[in-house]
Amino acid sequence: MVWGPWATRDSEGKVLPLHCLEGHQGSIFSITFSSSQGLIATTSDDRSLRVWEVKHKAKILPPINPEEEQEYWRSATIIEKFASYGHRARVWRSLIFPTWIISVGEDSVVCVWEHSGTLAASWNGHDGASIWSVAACEDPLDRLITGSSDGSVKSWCLNAAVPIIAKLMSDLPWNDEHSTEKCSEVTTESVENSIAFNSGKTEEYNVPESHELFEDNCIEIPSLRRKPVAVADFPRCISLVAEDMVLVITNSGKLYSHNPETFWHLEYEDERFKNYAIMEANPDGRCVAVGTLGGTVVILQVAERSVRPEVEVVGSSGKVFALQWLTMDRILVLGTVGLMTTWEIQTKDKSRDHTSVHNVQGAACRISTHYLPVSMHRWLCAVYVTPIMTKIAPQHLVCGDRAGSLHLYALNEPKPQHSLQGVHGKNGVTSVLCWHRGVVYSSGRDGYIRSLRVCEGRLLLLTATRVSGSSWVSRLIAVQGKLLAVCFYGVKLKLWSVGEEQTLLEVECGGAHRSWDLHLCGTRGWLVCTFLKDGTPYTFSTSLSNRMLPLIRPALHTQETMELRLPFQHRRETVLLTAGEDTTLRLHALQQQGQRQSFGVVRSHLSGVRALCLIEETHVTMSDNDTVWLVSAGGRAELKVWECSVSEFSDLASYSACDLCCCDVCVLPSGHDVCMEGDSSKLQPQSVILREVGSHMLRTGCHRNWKKQHLTLDPETRYMGATAFWVSSSQALVALASSDGFLRIFLFLRECEKLWEPCAVECGSCVLSVAQLKVVTGTILVTCSTSGHVTFWDLQAVVDWSLSLTASEDLSHQPHQPPQPQELTLVAAHQSGINAIAFHYNADDPSCIIMATGGDDNTISVWKVVVVEGAQVTVIHQCSVVGHASQVSGLGWLSENYLISASIDQRLIVWNFNKKDGVLWEDPIKFCNAIREDRAAEEHQLLMPVGCRFTGVPDVKGLIVSDVDETENVGHKSHRIDKRVFVYGMGLQVFDVSITSL
């Protein structure tokens, strides 16, 4: 409806509408009007964007005063211009640009429409989270700002929203000539005969593949030669050696170059390049290596837009399977039977002065020799030298093969020191990159990007990240301090930002290709890519600077944040670890200024993560300030153990780009993405490592022999809470609260990194949480259930049993049956489920503990727990108040006398817990419900609200109270910050609390 306060009124004095627009089939969420364009855009529940055009009989300028506005709308005719359905869910907002119309919706998609109603571009903006808001920034880039339900704010460039189309390279010189080369028609019988003929010559260890036998020995077998047929020449491999220079080797052995000045030019021709050739350019594009069928590697030098042969090396007695430049002047060659040789190339420019370059030949020197382990396909997919953060030569070589394995070599040893078998699945490793502080990143055809570190001669797996919407990660590159992945899926090539988890560009290329290359111009930020499709070269170029705009605000979780923990405090930064219903774990750093920086996303759980806890240190275990251990658990009864560590390198700022990485597109950042200059003490995302060390899931037995299987547990069981503690320097006990009513105890062995469930005890109803009661005289666990009961369990017998175990890795065949936790006492604390529990320990009297509980009945209860020697527990009720309008979801003690609570009603209340010696305090403002009169005489300690704040976090799941570093109070003259409170749910909010001012 279009209304005007000056419009005509009916007999009852009501204003009549000027225009009524009909078309939507659901609720309308937004209306956008552009007076300059004369357009109205509406978004609705029916997943549509409708655009209406405001027309006039005579041309009328946009109104600038109330009189013109009245005339503008009175004389207008509004008609529907188009209705577009580009979203899969509700459409929330829209914007009208002079050339585009933007719509965002619940499906996390940003759609760009032309004024004719044609969809010009669309992309997933916030990893599946609903996009609630959109705004435009009037600048030359036509930037778009979007805000999402995951808390992130991102910027986009509309100039980069236009789809990229790869162009066909025209005037191909090999299309005008027909090669006199012949090809053979090979029958199935001939191939089988050739395999049988050579099978007796193979060695037991080095077994060549069938295609190796065919290609290396086909000349010696007369049966393989049939009628020769003349075929046209075609390109076999393609490479980029500069921003605008392309090299192509054809099947006839000709090397062509293409640049804007000379177009196609025949640079070099070699008979050894016929029928087979692989080509690889070094990182600076000045040298190109070509591998042949006979084992020779020809090094070509590129200078002044011309190519000439420089050095020849014999890398193998047979076919060269792979080439990989390790540095600017070192290349690794993979030959037959897994032989890998590393050569150092000395070109003319390095041998003599530039004036005598035509009179001197280059040289090559073999540096090392290695052997790739036997596998079905002995092809080297990726290799990289791991740099050491000191001024010494590299010490290790990391290789990936087609079997999905990663191998670590010492430079002076031919065989691998350590191997990770099948870490990237059966389809193989595609790329290995050593980047930023010695961390090795690998990618594979399983769609995962894994980070590793070399530690004591072994490859240590750190993290695993899956690329959204892609199962083939082809290459990893570092651009402006950010890690990017080149991926193939379907018929498209995708460039994916690993840190920000978003797609930067997509190009239709026909799918994954055997020959393609890309080049980045660091000064201009321009990306050039070329590939072969159906025997024809294609190319495209785009600016990455418009696509790599800074992230304004990092994301939290696309769904609810279920748990939050603080692994450690690093100087003035607090490291946070959050677990979400979106199955992810996310690392953050909270700086002193209140800014939050995202350190990474871990996608390892199959279902939502509900429980998260630290493995607490005890008086018998040693503490490491730089390493903490955590436990995460959730849906599908899945449990995982993590190691979180911080690494620092003070001398990183003295290194250049070539010292850290020799990839062809590595450019050091000029901004604040990577701290190479300035404050070296600031934590960086690569400094915090979260490594998965163990995993466990409940099983229901073997389905193959269903008559004899033992159905133990429901596979849909969900872990609701967790607590863990070390019982020795190498053993830890993990207690999990389960939705099926069991309290499960797991044993974690640090040395072999294994989990085992020794015992479980039934609690009668769904267990919502579990916590450890920290006492000196034993080990006690406390569980809270949906029935409103708080149960105390004696776990000392399980602790003693775990300490008596041997070092056997087969824990299921231990001679002694593990004991069960023993119930000590049970307290009916609430009428329904208990969502929060908090303990305050008295330093003067460790046996006396104050416990607070909060439940679904909106009640907060305070209890006195007395533990005497012999694990005898006495629980004395102190007081209960109805403190919130909804269920209590979080509790925490600020001090001995102050308690803080959070609820679904989005209120954060601070309570004063005082002793009143038989006097019942009554709330004069009725903030809390009064205790029943017959219980008033029993109440000696009461809760009184002293402060209340509303939080902007909906659906609060809990809160965490932490201490504040003393350095943060420097400069605070008005008040002192004593505690910091983290409130989490559908978002995260941090409060600073001053107890002295209460």
N, C-alpha and C positions, 0 to 999 in steps of 0.2 A: 504494500500500500504506500502511496505517496500522499502525504498530508501537508497542509499548510495552515497555520493559525489564522490566516487571513482568508481562508477558503469559505465557500458558501456553507451556511448552516441550515439544518432542517427545522421543522416546527418546534422541536424540543430543544433547540439551541445547540445541538451536536454538530461538530465540524464534519462535513462530508469529504470523503477521499477524492483527490484529484485524479488519480490513476490507480487501477487495480491490475496487477500483473499475476497471471496464473500460468502454472506449468510444472512446478515442483510437486513431487509426490510424498514429501516428508517435511520434517522441520527444517526451517531456514536458519543457518548459523551465522551468516555474515552477509552484509550488503556493502559494496564498494562503488562509489560514483566518481567519475572523472569528468569534470566540466569541460576541460580542454578537448577531450576526445568525444564527448557526448555519449558515453557508455556507462551502463550499470551492470555490475557483475554480482551474482548471487551464488552462494554455495549452500548445499542442503544435505539432509540425511539420506537422500536417494542416490548418493554417490555422483551427483552431476554438478557441473558448472554451467550456469546459464548466463548469457550475455544479452543485454537489452540495449537497443539503440534509441536515443532520444532525437526525434526528428522535428523539424519546423518547416512550414511552407516557405518562409523567407529565411535567409541566412541571418542568424542571431549570434552575436558574440556572447561568450560566457558572462553571466551576470556579475556585477561588481558592487551593486547596492541593493537594498530591499525592494525597491520599485522594479528594477530590472529582473530580480529573481521572481517576483510574482508573475510578470509577463512571460518569463522564460517557461515556467511550469504550466501556466494556463494555456498557452498556445502550443504546447508540446504534444506530440504523438509518440507513444512508446510502444515499440514492437520487439518481439523476440528475434535476435539476430542469429543465434545458434545455441544449441545445447550439446555439451561435450561430456563424454564418459571416459575419463582416463584414469580414474582411481578405483581401487578395489574395496574401499571402505568409505566412511563418511568424510566429506570435504569440509574443512574448518574455515579456511581463510582464502582470500584472493587479493591480487593487486593488479592495477591497470597501468601499463607502460605505453609510451607512444608507439612501440612496435610489437610489444609482447603483452600477454596476460598470464599472470602467475597464479597457480592454485596449489595449496598444500592440504594434506589430510591425515586421517588416522592411520593410513597404510605406510606412513613415513616417506611418501613419494612427493617430489617437487615436479610439477608439470608446467611446461612452458608452451603456451598456445599462441598461434598467430591470430590476427584479428579476423581471419576468415573462419576460424574454428579448427584449423589443422594443428595437430600435435607436433610441435617442432622438436621438443626434447623432453626427456624425463629421466630422473635418477632417484635412487634411494638415498635420502639425505642423512638419516640418523639411525641406521642400523636397526630398523624395525620399530623404533619408538615413534609415537604419535607426534606430529609437528603441530604445535598449538598456535604459533605466531609467526608472522613474516613481515619484514619491513624492507624498504628500499633505501639505498644510499646513492645520492646523486653525485656521481663522480665519473671520470672517463671510462672506468671499467664497468659501469652499471652494476655495482655490487648489490647482492641480495643477502639479507640477514635472516636466518631462520632459528627459531627456538623450539626445543622439543621437550617432551615429558621426561626424558632422561637427564634433564638439567643442562644439556649442552647448548651452546650458541655457536653457530657456524656461519661463515661468510662464503659467498659464491660469486663468480663472475659470469654475468649473462653473456658477455662476449664469447666465453668459452663453452656456452651451452649448445651452440650449433654443432650438430653431428659432424664428425670427421669422416671424410670419404677418401680412401686410398686411390691414387691416380695411376693409371697404366702408363708405363714408360714407353714412349712411341719411338718410331724409326729404328726398330731393332735390326742390327746388322746381320744377325745370323738367319733371319727370315728370308733374306734375298739370296742365300747360298744354300746349296745342297751338298752336304758332306759325302765323301766317297766311303765313309766308314760303313762297315757291315755289322749287323747284329745277328744273333743266332737264335733259331727257334729250338728250344730245348723241350723234349718230352719228359713225362714223369719217369719213364723207364730209364732214360739217360741219367737223370739225377740220382736215382736209386743205385744205378750201376757205379756211378762215380763215388758215392759214399761207401759202397761195399769194396771198391777197389782200393780206397785209401784207408779203410778202417784198420787194416793190419799195421799201418805205419805210425799210428798215434801212440803217444806216451801215456803212462798211467796218470801222471800228475797234470800235465799240460795237454788237455784234450781240446783240439780246435773245434770250432763250431762247423756246422754243415755248410754255411755260406762261405766260411774261410776256405774249406776244401774246394768248393766249387770255383771261387774266384781266383784262388792261387794256382790251381792245377788244371783248369779247364783247357789250357793250350796243349797239355800232354795227352789228352784223351780224344782220340779221333771220333768217337761216337757222339761227342757233343757238337761237332761241326756239321751243320746242315746247310741248306741253301742260303747264301748271303742275300740280304735284302737291303737296298739303299734307303737310308732314312735321313730326314732333315736334322740339322744341328739344333741343339736346345741347351739352355743354361743348366748347369748342375749345382753351382753354389754362388752365393752373393755375399758381399761384405761392404761395410761403410768404413772408409779410412779418413773421412773428413765430413764436415757438415754438408757439403754438396758434391762429394766425389764417391761414386759407386764403382765397385769392381765386380765383374762377372766372369766366371770360367765356364766355358761351354763344353759339351761332350766331345768335341773335336780337339780339345786341348788349347783353345785360344782364350787369352785373357783380354777382356775389353774393359775400358774405363769410360765413365760418363760424368760430365760436369757441364754446367751451364754455358761455358765458353766454347768447348770443342764438341759437345754432345758425345756421341759414341766414337771411341777411338781404339784401334787394335794396338795394345801395348806390348804383348809378349805372346809367343806361341811355343809350346813344348809338347813333344810327342808323349812324354811321360804323363801328361795331364789327361790323356785320352781315356774315355770310358769311366774314369773314377778320379776324383780330386776333392779334398776338403781344404777349406781356407779359413784362417784365423788371423785377425789383425791385432797388433799389440796395443796396449792402452792408449798411447799417444798417436796412433795411426801412422807412424813413420815406417813401420816394417809390417810385412804381410808374410805369413808362413803358409805354404801349400804342401799338403801331404799327398803322396802318390800311391799307386797300387804296388809298386816295386819296393817300397820302403824308404824312398828318398824324400827328404824334406827340403824344399827350395825356399830360401828366405829372399824376398823381394823388398827393395827399398823404395819408398814413395817420397819423392822430392820434386817440388815445383810442378805439380800436377802431371808427373810422369812416373813410370814404374820401370825398374831395371833389376835384373837378378844380382844378388849380393853374395850369398853364402849357400852352400849345399852341404847337408849332413845326411848320413845314412842312419836313420833311426831304428830300422828293423830289417830283418832279412825278408820280410814279406810286407803285407799291406799295412799302411799307417791308419789306425782306427780312429785316433783322436789327437787333437793338438790343444794345448792350453798354455797361454802366456802366464808365467808366475809373477814376473816383474817386467820392467820396460825392456830388459835385454836377456831374460831367461825364459826358455820355453820347455815345456814337457811334452814328450812324444810317446804315444802308446802304440806299440807294435803287436805282432803276433805273440801267442802264448803268454799274454799279460806282461810283456816287457815294457817298463817305463824308464825312459832316459831323459835326463835334464841337461840342456845345453845352454851355454852362455855365448851369446852372439856379439861379436865385435864388428861393427859396420865400419865403412870407410870414414865416416864423420868422426868416429871415436878413435880410429887408428892414426890418422894424420891430420894435418891442417886442411882446411876446406879448399885451399887452392890446388891441392894435389889429389882431389877426390877421384879423378878419372884414372889415375895411375896406380891405385892401390886396391887390392881385393880384400874383402872382409874375411873374418876367421870365425871359427866356432870351436868351443872347447866343452867336452863332456864333463859335467859336474858330478852327477850321481846316477845310480841305477837302482831301480826298485822293481818289485814284482807284484802285480795285482793278484789277489787270491782267486782261486778257481771258482767260477760261477757259470750259470747257463749262458749268459751273455757277457763276455769279457770286454765290455766297452767302458772306457773311462768317461763318466758324465761330467765330473767337476773336480777341481783340485785348487788348493790355495795354500800359500805359506802363511803360517800364523806368526805375526810379528811379536817381538818381545818389547815391553815398554822400557827398554834400556838401549844404550848405544852399542849393541852387539848384533851379530848376524842372526837371522832366523834359525830356529832350532828344529822345527817340525814341519811336516807336510801332511795335509789332510786331503783325502781323496774320497770321492763317492762313485759308486759303480751302478750298473743297471740292475743289480739284485737288490737295490735299496739299502745297501750297507755303507757305512762310513769307516774309513781306515786311517789310522794315525801312524806316520812313519817318522823315524829319526833320519836326518839327512844323510847319515853315514851308514845306515842299515838297509839292506835290500828288502827285508820282510817287515810287515807292519808290527808295531809295538802293541797296538790295541785295536779292536774292531767292534763296532756296534752293528750287529747283524740285523738286516731287514728293518732298520729304524724308519725308513720311508716306504715300506710296503714292497710288493713284488715288482712294481713298475719302474722303480729306480729313482736315483738321485739326479736332479737336473742342474743344480747350481750350489756352489759353496763360496761364501764370502766372509773374509775376516775383516771386521770393521769395528772400530771404536773400542779401545782398551782390551784388545786381544780376545774379544768374544767372537766365536765362529758361528755363522748363520748358514743353515743348509735348507734347501727346498727340494721338493720331489713331486712326482706325479700322483701322490696321494692327497694333494691340496694343502699340505702342512708346511709351515716354516718353523724350524727348530733352532734353538740357540744352544751352543755348547762352549765348554771351556777346557783347555788342556791343563790337567792337574796331575802331577807326578807320573807322567808317562801314560796317562789314560785320558780318554774322551769322556767328559762329565756332561751328561745331558741336563740342561737347565730348564728351558721352557719349550712349549709347543703351542703354536697359534695356527688356527685354520683360517684360510682365506675364504670369505663368504662368497658363495655362488660360483666357485671354481674348483675343479679337481686336478688341474694341471698348472703348477707353478713352474715356469720355464727358466726364469733368471731373477737374481736379486741384484739390485743396484742401490748405491747411496747417492742421494741428490740433496744438496743444501742441508746436510746434517740429518736427513730423514731416510729411513729404509723403505724402499719401494720394491714391489714385486711385479714382474711381467708375467701375466697369466693368459692361458687360453681356455675358453669354454665355449662349446658350440662352434659357431662360425666367427667368433669375435676374439680380438685381442684386448686384454684389459690391463690397465696400469693401476695397481692397488697400493695405497698408503698403509703400511703395516702399523705404524704407531697410532694414526688417527682412525684406522679401520674404515676407510671410505674409498670409493672408486674415483680415480682422477680422470680417466678417459677410457672410452670404448671405441673400437674401430672394427668394422666388418672386414675380415681378411680370409674367410673361407675355412678357418680352423687352424690347428697346429701345423707348423711347417718344418720341414727338415732343414731348410736354409733361410735364415733371416738375420737381421742385425739392426742395431740402433746406435745412435750417436747423440751426445748432448753437448751443445755449445755452452760452456760454463759462463761466458760473459753475457750472453743474451738470454740464457735460460730456455733455449729452443731445442726441442726434441725432434730428431729425424729418424724415421724407421723405414726399412725396405725389406721386402720378402718376395719369394717366388710362389706363384699360384698358377697351377696348370701350365707350367713351363714358361711363364711370363713374369717379368719383374714389375712390382708395384712399389710405390713409395708414398709416404705422407709425412707431414711436419706440422708441429703445433707448438705453442708457447706454454711452457710449464709454469711460468711465473703467475699466469692468470688462474691456474688450477691449483696451485699450492698456497692459497691464501692462509693467513694465520688462523688458528683455532681460537676463537674469542673466549670460550669457556668449555672446559672438557666435560665429557659425559660421566655420569655416575653409574646408573643401571637403567636398562630399558624397562624393567619391572621393579617390584619392591626390593629394597635392601633389607635382607633378613638378619644379617649379623655384621658386626664391625669389631675389629680388634686393632690394637696398637702394638705392633711388633717391637719397635724401639724408637728412641729419641736420638736424632743425629744433630748435634749442636743445637741450632735453633729451629730445626725442622722436625716435624712429627710424621713418621711413616704410618699410613693407614692401610689396612687390608679389609676390603668389604666383600661380602658374599651375597649374591642376589638370586631371586627367583628365575632370572634369565639364564641360569646355569653357569655363570661366570664368576671368577674371582678377579678383583681389580685392585691394583696397587696405586696409592696416591701419596703425595707429600704435602703436608700443610705447613706453609711458611709462616714466619712470625707476623707478617703483615696481613694474615688471614687469607692469602691466596692459596688455591688448591691446584696442584699440578698432577696430571695423570702420568703414571709410570708404567702402565701396561695392563693388558687384559689377558687372562688365562682362561681358555675354553677347554676344560678337561672333563667336567662332570656331564653325565648324560641327562640329568634332571636338575630341578632347582636345588640350590644349596641352602639348607636351613640352619645348620650348626657350624660354628667356627670357634676354635679355641687355641690358645697357646699351650704347649707342653711345658708346664711349670717346673722350675728348678726347686729342689729340696735341699735340706742341709747336708745330704750325702752326695750331692752331685756338684760338678764344677760348672761355672757359668762362663759363657763366651759372649762378650758384649757385641760382637759383630755378626753373630749367627744365632737365630732363634728357630725353633721347630714348631710347626702348627699342624692342626688337624681340621679337615673340612669334611662334612657329611651332609647327606640330604636324601632326595628322592631315589627310588629304586634300591634302597639300602646300600648306597655306595659310600665308601669311606676312603679318604686319601690323606696321606701324610706329606708335608712339605718342609723344605729347608729354605729359610729366607736369610740372605746374607748381604752385607754391604762391602763393596770393594772400592778402594780409592787409589788414584795414581796422581801424585803431585807433579810429576814431570810431564804430563800430557800436553801442557801448553807450549812446550818447546818443540813439538813435532809438527811437521808440515803434512800436507795431504798425501804426498807420496810415501811418507814414513808410516802413516796409518793404513793406507789402502792404495792399491794400484789398479783398482777397477777403472774402466774407461770413462765413467761418468761421475766419478766421485768429486764433489765440490764442497769445500768447507763452508759452513754457514757464516753469514756476515751479521746475523742477529743474535738472539738469545736462545736459539733452539739447542745449541751445544755450547757449553761453557768452555771455550778455548782461551778466552781472555777474561780478565776481570776477577770476579770472586771465584777462586778455585775451590773454596770450601763448600760451595753449593752442591747439593745432591743432583745427580743427573739420572734419567731413566735407566741408562745402561749400568748404573752403579748398584742398583738394587736387583738382586737375582732371586727369583722364586722358583725352586726346583722341586719337581714331584719325585719323591723317593719311594713311595709305597702306595698300593691300592688294594681294595678288598670289596667284594660284593657277595651278598648272600645267594646261595645256590639251592636248588630244589632237588638235586639228584640227577642221574643219567636218564635221559628220555629214550635212549635206545633199548634199554632193558627195563621197560616200565613195570613189569611184574615184581622186580626186585629192588626198585628204587625206593629210597627212603625220603619221603616228603617231609622236610624239616620246617621250613619257614615260608611265609608268603613273600614272593618276589617283589610285590608292590609295597612292602614295608618302607616307611620313611623315617629317617633319623631326625628327631626333633631338637636334640640338644647334645652337647659333648663337653667333656672335661678330660684333661690328661695331665700326667705328671711323671717325672723320671723317678725310677726306683733305684737305678744305678747309673753309671756313666754310659752304659750301652743298652739299657732296657727301660722301656716306658710302658705304663698302663694307660689305656684309653677306655673311658666309660662313655657309652652312648645311650641316650634315651630314645626308645623306639615307639613308633605309633601302634605297634601290635601288643603293647603292654609289657615288653621285656626291657630289662636293664642288661645290656651286653657289655662284657669286658673283653678288650683286645690287648694283646701283647705285641709291642713293636720292638724289633731288634735293630739297633742302629748299624751294626757292622755289616750284616747281610741285607739290610733294608727290606725286612719281611714283616708281614702282619699275620697274626693268628688269633682266632677267637677261642680262648680256653673255657669260658663259662658264660652263662646267661641265667638270669633269675626273673621269674614272672612277678609283675607288680599288680596285676588285676585290672588295670585300665591303661589308657594311653598315657605314656610318660612324656610330659612336655619339656622338662629340663632336668639337668643333673649338674651338681656342683660338688666340689671337694671342700670339706670342712677342715681347715688347716689347724690341726692340733698336734701337740708334741707326743701324746701318749697313744699313738695308733694312726690308722688310716680310715677315715670315715667319709662316706658319700651321702649326699642329700638329694632326693628326687622329688619332683613335683608332678602331679598327675591331673587329669581332667576331672577326677572325682573330688578334688579339693584337698587331697591328703598330701602331707609332707612326711616322707619316710626317711629314716636314718639307717644306713647300712654300714656294717663292719667289714672292711676290705683288707684287714691286716693279714689274714690267712692267705689271701691271694697274692699279696706282696711277698710274703715269706716263701711261698711256693715258687714264684717267678725268679727269686734270687737263687733258688736251689737248682735251676735248670742248667743243663750242660750246654756246650756250644754247638750242639747238633742243629743242623738246618732243617731237619725233618721234624717239626714240632708236633705233628699229628701222632707220632709214635713214641711219646714220652712215657717212661715206665710208671710215673706217678700221676694219678688222676687229679686234675686241678680242683681245689675246693670251691664252694659256692659262697657268694656274699651272704652274710647273716644279718637279718633284720634286727635292729636295736630297739626302735620305737617308732610309732606312727601317730601323727597329730592331724586331726581334722581342722584345718586352718581356714578353709573357705567353703562356700556353698557349691562352687563349681570350679572350673579350671584355674590353675595358678600359673600366671604368665611371667612373673618376675620374682626374683629372690636376690637378696643382698645381705652380706655379713659385715659386721664391724668388730674388729679384734682389739681387745684391751691389752695394751703393752704391759701394764702392771699385773694383770691377772689373766694369763693366756687361757685358763680353763673356763672363763666366763665370756661368752660371745653373744652379741646382740644380732638378731636375725629379723629382717623385714620381708614381708611377702605381699604381693599384689595379685588380685585375681579378676575373673570375669564378673564378679559380683560388685565391682567398683570399690572394693574395700581394700584398705591398707592395714595390715596387722603387724605388730611388733612383738617379738618373742625374746625371752632370755634363755639361752642354751648353756647348760652347765655340763662339762665333760670331766669326769673323774677318771682316775687310773683304773684300767680294766675295761675301757671302752663303755662305761656306763654313762648314758646320756639322759639328762633331765631337761624338759622343755617347759618353760613357765610363760604363760600368756601375760603380756603387759598391757596392750591396748589395741583397739580397732576403731578405725574411722572410715566413713564413706567419703572419700576425698575427691572423687571425680564423677563426672556425669556419664562416663562410659568405662569400659574395662581398663584396668591398669596394665600397662605393657612394659614399663621400665622403672627400675628403682636403683638408687645408688647413694652411698653414704658420703657426704662431704666432709664430715668430721664426727666426733663422738656425739655431738648434740644436734646435728643437722642432717636431714634426709631429703633427697630430691626425688620426685616421681614424675612420670610422663604417662599419658593416656591417649586413647583414640580421640578424645575430645580436643586434642591439640593444645592442651594446657600443660605447662611445666611449673610445678609447685614445689617450693622449698618449705620443709616442715622443721619446727623446733621441737626436739625431743628432750623434755625436762622432767625431773623428779619433783612431784608435788606433795609427797608425804600424806596421802590420804585425802587431799583436797581435789575435788573434781573440777577441772576448768571447763567452762561452757563457752562456746563460740558466740559472741554477741551479735555477729552479722550472719549467723547461721551458715557459715561457709562449709562447716562440716556437720554431719548429723551427730546429735548427742548420743552418748552411750546410755543404754537402758539403766533406769534408776536402781534396779536390783543388783547391778554389777558395779555401781559407782564406788562402793566401798572397797572393791577389789582392785580398782585402778590406782596405781601409784605413779605411773609414768605416762604421760599423755603427749599427743602430737598437736601442735599448734601451727597453722600456716602463717608464715612470715613473708612470703613473696610469691608472686605468680606472674608468669609470662606466657603469652601465646606463641606457639611455634608455627612456622609456615610449612611444616612437613605433614602432609596428610598420612593417615593410616600408620601412625607411629608404631614401630616394631620393638624399640628398645632404646636404651641410652647407656653410655659409657662415661665414667668419671675418671679423669686422669690428673696427675700433678702437673704443675707449671714450672718451667725452668726459671731459676732465679734471675737470669739475665733479662727476662721479659718484663720484670718489675722495675728495671732501671729506667728512670725518666717518668714513672707514674707517681706524681706527687699527690694527686687527689684520692686515689684508692689503690689498693693492692690486690692483684689477681692471685687467688689461692688455688682455685680448681678450674679445670676446663671440662665442659660437658658436651658430648657428642650425641645428638639426637638423630636417629635414622629411621627410615620407613620409605615412603615415596619421595625420597630426597634425603638431604643431609644438611643439618644446621648445627653450628658450633656456638656455644655460649661460654663466656668467661664469668666466673662467680667470685665475688669478694665476700668471704665469710665475716670479716671484721666489720663490714658495713651493714650486716643483717641485724 
